[in-house]
Amino acid sequence: MMNCYSCDTPLKPETLICTSCGMRQISYRPYIIYPTPEDDRIATDQVEDEAVSDAPTLALPNVSSNEGTVARSGEADIAAYSTIATQVVSPSQIPDSEEVELEDLPTLATPAIGQSSPAQVSGREERDLRELPTLALPSIHSAEVMHPPQKSDLEDEMLEDLPRSNSKRVLLILGNIGLSLLVVSLIGLIIFFLSLKNPFTNGVASGPTVVPVSTAQYGPSGQLVKESAGNTLVDPQLSTQIDNNYNPTQPATTFTTQQEIYIVFGIESQGLPGTIKAIWYLDRSPINTALFAHAPENTIGYFSTVYTTPGQGAVELYWCATSNCTDAQLAQIVTFTVSAEADPTPNPTVG
């Protein structure tokens, strides 16, 4: 099946004249010559030369003229003629009925093998081509060098301030840490010196076991230690001797029976009068009780007693706001040890 070159009406292959528009038809199946590799060019050229010598010469009309028009007008004519010009026709493929009609066709100059026939362009088409805008393609040798984007002054200032802000932050953190360590060290030194503070002038190398108010809640009597009373009667110490200013001269924590035991303490009553009471214990049993009235100008006081039985001793100090100590509050608890007195060595007998 084939179509008319003018009106595209379907026709039989052997039809020479279109039954619709009356246009003369050309029916043949040409050979298309394809380029081959260079190493096969010689053999291929021989075959092509023989085919060209046996093929009839076809002449196509000029596109710009009206003579011998057998195809569709316009751009389709140019494409069709260009295709026919690059093909070689074999006479063996042309039917006998069409050979007569080929004589009436204009002669077409066949291009050389391996070349294409340039398409004929009309004056109007040439003018249209000249009016097309020219596209400037970049040259490989004249390509522009791509530079990285330049940073603005504001970005430079921000980048310069970034390490400064980080360094300031680090210095601030280090300063806070150093200040905290300094404060902790000062507090530790103050606590250390306060722990060494002695209300008495001669100092004490060692002292009795004093139960702190914060850890010992109850004394041998079962009374609860009061913090306010503990802040009034402070720094209790045991000794075997005291001087005229009530300062302990022989501090100790272990005593013997029949030995005088002194307990000396400081008084911080904030200028208020009151009463101070002491209760002595042996193995958690009371053996002696004493009290005296406190004058606001006094800042030191003491009690004393003698143990006749060895054992674990203790003394409780009470602060009272009344004279008979009905409102007594436990202030301090001090523990110690009482051992038996050593037997004296007998004098040797002289005979």
KADA-V960267 format. One record per pair of residues at least 12 apart in sequence whose ideal C-beta (glycine too) atoms are under 6 Angstrom apart, sorted by the first residue. I is the first residue (numbers start at 1). GAP is how many residues later the second one is. Records with the same first field share a line. If there is no record, write none. Layout:
I: GAP  GAP
//
This chain:
4: 14  19
5: 66
6: 15  17
7: 13  14
13: 14
16: 85
27: 71
28: 61  66
29: 64
30: 57  59
31: 57  59
32: 55
48: 65
51: 37
55: 33  34
57: 50
58: 50
59: 47  48  49
60: 21  48
61: 45
63: 15  57
64: 58
68: 38
78: 41
82: 35  37
85: 32
86: 30  31
199: 36  67
200: 47
201: 46
202: 45
204: 33  47
207: 30  44
208: 30  45  126  128
209: 126
210: 26  124
211: 122
213: 12  14  17
216: 117
219: 97  111  114
220: 61  64  94
223: 107
225: 105
226: 103
229: 90  100  102
230: 101
232: 36  37  87
233: 32  84  86  98  99
234: 32  34
235: 31
236: 27  29  96  98
237: 14  27
238: 25  98
239: 12  23
240: 12
242: 20
246: 18  54  56
248: 16
253: 83
254: 83
255: 83
256: 83  85
257: 50  51  53  83  84
258: 83
260: 44  46
261: 44
262: 40  42
263: 40  52
264: 38
266: 34
267: 31  32  34
271: 25
273: 23
274: 20  46  47
275: 16  18  45  48  50
276: 18
277: 14  41  48  51
278: 12  25  37  39
279: 37
280: 25  35
281: 33
282: 29  31
283: 28  29
288: 17
290: 13
307: 31
310: 28  29  30
311: 27
313: 23  25
314: 21
315: 19
316: 17
317: 14  15
318: 12
319: 12
//
